[in-house]
Amino acid sequence: MTDQAPASPSRVLIVVSANPRTSGRLAEAIRIAAGVSAWQKVAVTLYVGGDALQGLLPGDGLFVDEDNIVDFLPTLCERRQGVYLEQGHPLVESNRDRLSFPEIDAGGLARLAAGHDYVMRF
């Protein structure tokens, strides 16, 4: 028997930019992130940019699979999973009071990706 330190969990970055009005990718990315993070064997980080940002605001049924966004985004927040937004995007700028996630620029996203074992793009 050898004494080995437990391996650190793999780190997965999920990057989403698809428009939630026409694609279920944001909803699916949030659902996957919440489900995988519950397992606690993989550290999950979510980056939301571009058109996908509108899916973090109330959609009143306008978004594809909006129920997954509504159901699973709070789970990520409760578990203190990393959720980052595209810095400087007009939607973020005009909704700072409702979008309380940290913002990162393109360089920050590159550094974030470099610190992860896997990157999934939606």
C-alpha positions in Angstrom: 0.0 0.0 0.0 1.3 3.4 -0.9 0.3 6.7 0.5 -0.7 8.8 -2.4 -2.3 12.2 -2.2 -5.7 12.3 -3.7 -5.7 13.4 -7.3 -7.1 16.9 -7.8 -10.4 16.8 -9.8 -10.3 17.4 -13.5 -11.3 21.0 -14.4 -13.8 21.6 -17.2 -14.6 25.0 -18.7 -17.9 25.4 -20.6 -18.0 28.3 -22.9 -21.4 29.4 -24.3 -22.2 32.0 -26.8 -25.2 30.6 -28.7 -28.4 32.7 -28.8 -30.9 31.1 -26.3 -33.9 32.3 -28.4 -32.9 30.0 -31.2 -30.7 27.3 -29.5 -31.0 25.2 -26.4 -27.2 25.3 -26.0 -27.1 27.7 -23.0 -29.8 25.7 -21.2 -28.0 22.4 -21.9 -24.6 23.9 -20.8 -26.1 25.1 -17.5 -27.9 21.7 -17.0 -24.6 19.8 -17.6 -22.6 22.1 -15.4 -25.0 21.7 -12.5 -25.2 17.9 -12.9 -21.5 17.4 -13.3 -20.6 19.7 -10.4 -23.0 17.8 -8.1 -20.8 14.7 -8.7 -17.9 16.7 -7.0 -15.3 14.8 -9.0 -15.0 17.4 -11.7 -14.6 21.2 -11.1 -16.9 23.0 -13.6 -16.6 26.6 -14.7 -19.1 28.3 -16.9 -18.3 31.3 -19.2 -21.3 33.1 -20.8 -20.7 35.6 -23.6 -22.2 37.0 -26.8 -25.8 36.3 -27.5 -26.0 33.7 -24.7 -25.9 36.5 -22.1 -29.6 37.4 -22.8 -30.5 33.9 -21.4 -29.3 35.0 -17.9 -32.1 37.6 -17.8 -35.8 36.8 -17.4 -37.0 35.5 -20.8 -40.7 35.0 -20.1 -40.7 31.8 -22.1 -38.8 33.2 -25.1 -35.7 30.9 -24.6 -35.3 27.4 -25.8 -35.5 25.0 -22.8 -35.8 28.0 -20.5 -36.9 25.7 -17.7 -33.4 24.3 -17.5 -31.9 27.8 -17.1 -34.4 28.7 -14.4 -34.0 25.3 -12.6 -30.2 24.8 -12.8 -28.5 28.2 -12.7 -29.4 28.7 -9.0 -27.8 25.4 -8.3 -24.5 26.5 -9.8 -24.7 29.7 -7.7 -25.5 27.8 -4.5 -22.5 25.5 -5.1 -20.3 28.5 -5.7 -19.3 27.1 -9.1 -17.4 29.6 -11.2 -19.7 31.6 -13.6 -18.1 34.3 -15.6 -19.5 36.8 -18.1 -18.0 38.5 -21.1 -16.6 41.8 -19.9 -17.7 44.9 -21.7 -20.7 43.4 -23.5 -23.5 45.9 -23.8 -26.0 43.6 -22.1 -23.8 43.2 -19.1 -23.1 46.9 -18.9 -26.8 47.8 -18.9 -27.8 45.0 -16.5 -25.1 45.1 -13.8 -27.8 45.1 -11.1 -29.2 41.8 -12.3 -26.0 40.1 -13.5 -23.8 39.8 -10.5 -21.3 37.4 -11.8 -17.6 38.3 -12.3 -16.6 39.6 -15.7 -13.5 38.7 -17.7 -12.1 39.9 -21.0 -10.7 37.8 -23.8 -7.3 37.5 -22.1 -9.0 36.4 -18.9 -10.9 33.8 -20.8 -7.7 32.5 -22.4 -6.0 32.3 -18.9 -9.1 30.6 -17.6 -9.1 28.0 -20.4 -5.3 27.4 -19.9 -6.1 26.5 -16.3 -8.6 23.8 -17.2 -8.1 20.3 -18.4 -11.0 20.4 -20.9 -12.9 23.1 -22.7 -16.4 22.5 -24.1 -17.9 25.1 -26.5 -21.6 25.6 -26.9 
